[in-house]
Amino acid sequence: MAATALTIPPAMERPHFVGIGGAGMSGIAKILARRGARVAGSDARDSATAAALRALGASVHVGHAAANLAADTTCVVVSSAIREDNPELAAARERGIEVIHRSAALAALMEGARTIAIAGTHGKTTTTSMLAVALRSLGLEPSYAIGGDLDVPGSNAEHGTGDLFVAEADESDRSFHRYTPEVAVVLNAELDHHANYASMEEIYESFETFAATLRPGGTLIVNADQSGARELTGRLRRRAAATGRGPALVTYGTGPDADVRILRVVSHGLTSEVTVRLDGAELTFPVSVPGRHYAHNAVAALAAGVAAGVPADGLAPALARYTGVARRLEPKGEADGVRVLDSYAHHPTEMTADLEAVRDAAGDGGRVLVVFQPHLFSRTRELGIEMGRALALADASVVLDIYPAREDPIPGVTSELITDAARAAGADVRAEHSKAAVPGVVAGMAKPGDLVLTMGAGDVTELGPEILAHLAN
């Protein structure tokens, strides 16, 4: 595939990122720095990601202050998480500096590339990562922007010399409507992001709008197994029949009517093997991460790459080069015969998928112990009961207080919604309000052969090394 010349939009020659350490923001900043922009930004605290950006020449401030904006700043990049009273955003508006949403900045970076955009309520980061790693291993030199680090801090994005740009497309705030991909993927459609979507009808409308952004002649890959995605496919087909317009639709899944049919997934502990029927031929390839959910993500990545013109017989084995991304069932270590993994799962569907995957990995006799931190008050209010039921798949769980992120507390919404539902489902669960006490609690519960999973989108990820230290002692 031919190389493409991707440039810096004039307004982004000297950008300032508010919250530059975030997964999405840091990726865009990295690509701009690689292209030669003079990047600056700030974050609430220092981090390995900030250090990686500094190594690329970026100026990263710790803490938010109006004085952080340089005199020659050409734009200020923000995400939906940045509040209007942020001092840097307020200073930008006062000085007349252009304010650009993160998604608009990413869309500008895609100009001139053949974009593959991965969307869906769960699995975006994994699927995008799988495809980016596979394309890179084939020497196609894609650009990519992912919501997590592949191997080291700052590896969530790259400026490649090839003509493909693989991007995670975030539906949470409808920002994925800004992109114009050649190939797009919808992994699933479920009610989540309750601050922005009030109903499934709004979810469907949003994904229909996303499908309409595809370039003429583009292809949409859709999950044929998940009910929301099937409903979306039906809506898109009815609209195409009525208007005579719409992307080519390719479905993947286990059903006999799927265009890319998953025939079987065989688990091998922390890896698996998947067999598909594609274009009338059977194809078997390994997946280097555990669980049926991740095998299906690999099939979605395969279908997307093939739609972009990459031969299946080369792409399928290349997908095995993906060995994981930070916080997606990431092994943190082993001590006293106990393995510790970390999971970003924070929605009941994700929690269930990861718990089923680690159940296979634990093997005979090993227990699965979970440390779960709910993420967002709004999500807990709407899905707390389902979260508790998901925890019933573990042998025992410890539930922390809700991680608020960008939200203010909601009266009456606490992690007790989850623990009560878990107990009602027969789960062995305890609440722990002190995060500092958790490592000792878990070390006291665990026995050789057990597997501990820290789970949630907040700072629960910090507990893995501390649990290992307590186990070692």
C-alpha positions in Angstrom: 0.0 0.0 0.0 1.3 3.4 -0.9 2.7 5.8 1.6 0.8 9.0 2.3 2.0 12.5 3.4 0.1 13.5 6.6 0.7 17.0 7.6 0.0 19.3 10.6 -3.2 21.4 10.3 -2.1 25.1 10.6 -4.2 25.7 13.7 -2.4 22.8 15.5 1.2 23.8 14.9 1.6 24.9 18.6 -1.3 23.2 20.4 -1.9 23.1 24.1 -3.7 20.0 25.5 -5.8 20.4 28.7 -5.5 16.9 30.3 -2.6 15.8 28.1 -2.0 12.7 30.1 -5.3 11.1 29.2 -5.4 8.1 26.9 -7.1 9.8 24.0 -5.4 13.2 24.4 -1.9 11.9 24.8 -2.2 9.9 21.6 -3.1 12.9 19.5 -0.4 14.9 21.2 2.1 12.2 20.3 1.2 12.1 16.6 1.4 15.9 16.4 4.8 15.8 18.0 6.0 13.1 15.6 4.8 15.3 12.7 6.8 18.2 14.0 4.3 20.3 16.0 5.5 22.1 19.1 3.2 20.4 21.6 2.4 21.6 25.1 -0.1 20.7 27.7 -1.0 20.1 31.3 -2.4 17.4 33.5 -3.5 17.1 37.1 -0.5 14.9 38.0 2.8 13.7 36.5 2.9 10.3 34.9 4.9 8.0 32.8 2.8 9.1 29.8 3.8 12.7 30.5 7.4 11.6 30.6 7.0 9.8 27.3 5.6 13.0 25.7 8.5 15.1 27.1 10.9 12.7 25.5 9.3 13.7 22.2 9.9 17.3 22.9 6.5 18.2 24.4 6.3 20.7 27.3 4.0 19.2 30.0 2.9 21.2 33.1 1.7 19.5 36.3 -1.5 21.3 37.4 -3.8 23.5 35.6 -3.2 27.3 35.5 -3.9 30.1 32.9 -0.1 30.8 32.9 0.5 27.4 31.3 -0.7 28.8 28.0 2.2 30.1 26.0 2.0 33.4 24.2 2.1 31.8 20.8 -0.4 29.0 21.4 -2.4 28.4 18.2 -5.2 26.2 19.7 -6.3 24.6 22.9 -7.4 21.0 22.7 -10.0 19.7 25.2 -12.0 16.6 25.8 -15.6 16.3 27.0 -14.2 15.7 30.5 -12.8 19.3 30.8 -15.2 21.6 32.6 -15.9 25.2 31.4 -14.3 26.6 34.6 -10.9 25.0 33.9 -8.5 28.0 34.1 -6.7 27.1 30.9 -9.9 26.8 28.9 -11.2 30.0 30.4 -7.9 31.8 29.5 -8.1 30.4 25.9 -11.6 31.8 25.5 -10.6 35.2 27.0 -7.6 35.5 24.7 -9.6 34.3 21.6 -7.5 31.2 21.1 -9.3 28.5 19.1 -10.7 25.7 21.2 -10.7 22.3 19.5 -12.5 19.2 20.8 -10.3 16.1 21.0 -12.3 14.3 18.3 -12.0 17.3 15.9 -8.3 17.2 16.4 -8.1 13.5 15.6 -10.3 14.0 12.6 -7.9 16.6 11.3 -5.0 14.2 11.7 -6.8 11.6 9.6 -7.1 13.9 6.6 -5.4 12.2 3.6 -5.4 8.8 5.2 -7.6 5.7 4.6 -9.2 5.4 8.0 -10.5 2.3 9.8 -12.6 3.4 12.8 -13.6 1.0 15.6 -16.7 1.8 17.6 -18.9 0.0 20.1 -19.7 0.0 23.8 -17.1 -2.6 24.7 -13.9 -3.9 23.0 -12.8 -0.8 21.1 -9.3 -0.5 22.6 -8.6 -4.3 22.2 -9.9 -4.5 18.6 -8.1 -1.3 17.5 -4.9 -2.5 19.1 -5.1 -6.0 17.5 -5.5 -4.5 14.1 -2.8 -1.8 14.6 -0.3 -4.4 15.8 -1.1 -6.8 13.0 -0.8 -4.2 10.3 2.5 -3.0 11.8 3.9 -6.5 11.9 3.0 -6.9 8.2 5.2 -3.8 7.4 2.2 -1.6 6.4 3.3 1.2 8.8 -0.2 2.4 9.8 -0.9 5.5 11.9 -3.0 4.7 14.9 -4.7 6.2 17.9 -5.8 3.9 20.7 -7.4 4.4 24.1 -4.7 2.4 25.9 -1.0 1.6 25.9 0.2 -1.4 23.9 3.4 -2.1 25.7 5.0 1.0 27.4 3.6 4.4 28.4 3.0 6.5 25.3 2.6 3.6 22.9 -1.1 4.4 22.4 -0.5 6.2 19.2 1.9 6.4 16.3 2.5 8.4 13.1 3.1 5.9 10.4 4.3 6.3 6.8 1.6 4.0 5.3 -1.8 5.1 4.0 -3.9 3.4 6.7 -5.0 5.2 10.0 -6.6 2.9 12.6 -8.5 4.8 15.3 -10.7 4.0 18.3 -13.9 5.9 17.6 -15.6 7.0 20.9 -19.4 6.9 20.9 -19.7 8.1 24.5 -20.2 11.8 23.7 -21.1 11.3 20.0 -17.7 12.6 19.0 -17.3 9.7 16.5 -19.7 11.5 14.2 -16.8 13.8 13.1 -14.9 11.0 11.3 -15.2 9.9 7.7 -13.8 6.4 7.6 -13.3 4.1 4.7 -14.0 1.1 6.9 -15.8 1.2 10.3 -16.7 -1.4 12.9 -19.6 -1.6 15.4 -18.7 -4.2 18.0 -21.9 -3.8 20.0 -24.6 -1.3 20.8 -25.7 -1.2 24.4 -27.1 1.5 26.7 -24.1 3.1 28.5 -22.8 6.6 29.0 -26.0 7.6 30.8 -25.0 11.3 31.0 -25.3 11.5 27.3 -27.8 8.9 26.2 -31.2 8.5 27.8 -32.4 5.5 25.8 -31.5 2.7 23.4 -33.3 4.7 20.7 -30.7 7.5 21.1 -27.9 4.9 20.9 -29.3 3.5 17.7 -29.7 7.0 16.2 -26.1 7.8 17.1 -24.7 4.7 15.5 -26.9 5.3 12.4 -25.3 8.8 12.2 -21.9 7.2 12.5 -22.6 4.7 9.7 -23.7 7.7 7.5 -20.2 9.3 7.9 -18.5 6.5 5.9 -17.0 7.6 2.6 -18.9 6.6 -0.5 -18.1 2.9 -1.2 -17.1 2.3 2.4 -17.7 -0.8 4.4 -19.3 -1.2 7.8 -18.5 -4.3 9.9 -21.2 -5.2 12.4 -21.4 -7.9 15.1 -24.2 -10.4 14.2 -24.4 -12.0 17.7 -25.1 -9.0 19.9 -28.8 -7.9 20.0 -28.2 -4.2 19.8 -25.8 -4.5 16.8 -28.3 -6.8 15.0 -31.0 -4.2 15.5 -28.7 -1.6 14.1 -28.0 -3.8 11.1 -31.7 -4.2 10.4 -32.3 -0.4 10.6 -29.4 0.3 8.2 -30.6 -2.3 5.7 -34.2 -0.8 5.8 -32.8 2.7 5.3 -30.6 1.5 2.4 -33.6 -0.2 0.8 -35.7 3.0 1.1 -33.0 5.5 0.0 -30.8 3.4 -2.2 -27.8 4.7 -0.2 -25.6 3.3 2.5 -22.3 1.5 3.2 -21.7 -2.1 2.3 -22.6 -4.2 5.4 -20.4 -7.1 6.5 -21.5 -9.1 9.6 -19.4 -11.4 11.8 -20.5 -13.9 14.4 -21.4 -17.5 15.2 -24.8 -17.6 13.3 -25.1 -19.3 9.9 -26.1 -16.0 8.3 -22.9 -14.2 9.3 -20.7 -13.1 6.4 -17.6 -13.9 8.5 -18.8 -16.9 10.5 -17.0 -17.9 13.7 -17.1 -21.7 13.6 -15.3 -22.4 16.9 -13.1 -20.9 19.6 -10.8 -23.2 21.6 -9.4 -21.9 24.9 -5.9 -22.7 25.9 -5.6 -21.0 29.3 -4.4 -17.5 28.6 -4.6 -17.9 24.8 -7.1 -19.3 22.4 -7.6 -20.5 18.8 -10.4 -19.3 16.5 -11.7 -20.8 13.2 -13.7 -18.7 10.8 -15.3 -19.2 7.4 -14.5 -16.2 5.2 -15.3 -16.0 1.5 -16.1 -19.7 1.5 -12.8 -20.9 3.0 -12.0 -22.0 6.6 -9.2 -20.1 8.3 -7.7 -21.0 11.8 -5.5 -18.6 13.7 -4.2 -18.1 17.2 -5.2 -15.3 19.6 -2.6 -14.5 22.2 -5.1 -13.3 24.9 -7.7 -15.3 26.8 -11.4 -15.6 26.4 -14.2 -15.9 23.8 -14.9 -12.1 23.9 -11.3 -11.3 22.8 -11.4 -14.0 20.1 -14.5 -12.3 18.7 -12.6 -9.0 18.8 -9.9 -10.6 16.7 -12.4 -11.6 14.1 -13.8 -8.1 13.9 -10.2 -6.8 13.4 -9.7 -9.5 10.7 -12.9 -8.5 8.9 -12.0 -4.8 9.0 -8.5 -5.4 7.6 -9.8 -7.5 4.8 -12.4 -4.8 3.9 -9.4 -2.4 3.7 -7.7 -4.7 1.2 -5.3 -6.6 3.4 -5.2 -10.3 2.5 -6.8 -12.6 5.1 -4.1 -15.3 4.9 -1.5 -12.8 6.0 -3.5 -10.7 8.4 -5.0 -13.7 10.4 -1.7 -15.1 11.7 -0.4 -11.5 12.3 -3.2 -10.9 14.8 -1.4 -13.3 17.1 1.3 -10.6 17.5 -1.0 -8.7 19.7 -0.3 -9.8 23.3 -2.4 -7.4 25.2 -2.8 -3.7 26.1 -2.5 -2.0 29.4 -5.5 -2.7 31.7 -7.1 -5.3 29.4 -6.5 -8.5 31.4 -3.0 -7.3 31.9 -0.8 -9.6 33.9 0.7 -7.7 36.8 2.8 -10.6 38.3 2.7 -13.6 40.6 3.6 -14.0 44.2 3.1 -17.0 46.6 1.5 -19.0 43.8 -1.2 -16.3 43.2 -1.5 -14.5 39.9 -2.7 -10.9 39.7 -4.3 -9.4 36.6 -5.8 -6.0 35.9 -8.9 -5.2 34.0 -10.5 -2.0 32.7 -14.0 -3.6 32.7 -16.6 -1.3 34.2 -19.8 -2.2 32.4 -21.6 -5.5 33.3 -21.1 -7.0 29.8 -17.3 -6.3 30.0 -17.2 -7.6 33.6 -18.9 -10.8 32.6 -16.6 -11.4 29.6 -13.5 -10.8 31.6 -14.6 -13.0 34.5 -15.5 -15.8 32.1 -12.0 -15.5 30.5 -10.1 -15.6 33.7 -12.2 -18.5 35.0 -10.8 -20.5 32.1 -7.3 -19.2 32.9 -7.6 -20.1 36.6 -7.9 -23.8 35.7 -9.0 -26.6 38.0 -9.0 -25.8 41.7 -8.0 -22.1 41.3 -10.4 -19.5 42.6 -11.1 -16.1 41.0 -11.0 -13.2 43.5 -12.1 -9.8 42.3 -11.4 -6.3 43.5 -14.0 -4.1 41.8 -14.2 -0.3 41.8 -17.4 1.1 40.3 -16.9 3.9 37.8 -19.2 6.9 37.8 -22.3 7.5 39.9 -24.6 7.7 36.9 -23.4 4.3 35.6 -23.8 2.7 39.1 -27.3 4.1 39.4 -28.4 2.6 36.1 -26.4 -0.6 36.1 -25.4 -1.4 39.7 -27.7 -4.4 39.9 -26.2 -5.9 36.8 -22.7 -5.2 38.1 -23.5 -7.1 41.2 -24.9 -10.1 39.3 -21.7 -10.1 37.2 -19.6 -10.4 40.3 -21.5 -13.6 41.2 -19.2 -15.2 38.6 -16.2 -14.7 40.9 -15.5 -16.9 43.9 -15.2 -13.9 46.1 -15.2 -10.1 45.6 -14.2 -6.9 47.4 -16.1 -3.8 46.2 -14.6 -0.3 46.7 -16.4 3.0 46.8 -17.5 4.6 43.5 -14.7 6.3 41.5 -16.4 9.6 40.6 -14.1 10.7 37.7 -15.8 13.8 36.2 -19.1 13.4 38.1 -20.5 14.9 41.3 -22.1 12.5 43.8 -25.8 11.5 43.3 -27.8 11.2 46.5 -28.5 7.6 47.4 -26.1 6.1 44.9 -23.3 4.2 46.5 -21.5 0.9 45.9 -24.1 -0.8 48.2 -26.3 -1.0 45.1 -23.7 -3.5 43.8 -22.9 -5.4 46.9 -26.6 -5.9 47.7 -27.3 -7.2 44.2 -24.3 -9.5 44.4 -25.4 -11.0 47.7 -28.9 -11.5 46.3 -27.3 -13.4 43.5 -25.5 -15.7 46.0 -22.1 -14.0 45.7 -19.4 -13.9 48.4 -18.8 -10.1 48.5 -17.6 -7.6 51.0 -17.5 -3.8 50.9 -14.2 -2.0 51.6 -14.3 1.8 52.0 -10.5 2.1 52.6 -8.6 1.6 49.4 -5.4 1.4 51.4 -6.7 -1.7 53.3 -7.5 -3.7 50.2 -4.0 -5.2 49.6 -3.9 -6.7 53.0 -7.5 -7.9 52.8 -6.9 -9.7 49.5 -3.6 -11.2 50.6 -5.4 -12.7 53.5 -8.1 -14.2 51.3 -5.8 -15.6 48.5 -4.3 -19.1 48.4 -1.8 -20.6 46.0 -3.4 -21.3 42.7 -5.9 -18.4 43.0 -6.2 -15.6 40.4 -6.8 -12.0 41.6 -8.4 -9.6 39.2 -8.4 -5.8 39.9 -11.3 -4.4 37.9 -12.6 -1.0 37.0 -11.9 2.2 35.0 -10.6 4.2 38.0 -7.4 4.1 40.1 -8.1 0.5 41.3 -5.3 -0.3 38.8 -2.8 0.9 41.3 -3.6 -1.9 43.7 -2.1 -4.8 41.7 1.6 -4.2 42.7 0.5 -3.5 46.3 -1.4 -6.8 46.5 1.7 -8.6 45.0 3.9 -7.0 47.7 1.6 -8.2 50.5 1.5 -11.7 49.0 5.3 -11.8 48.8 5.6 -10.9 52.5 
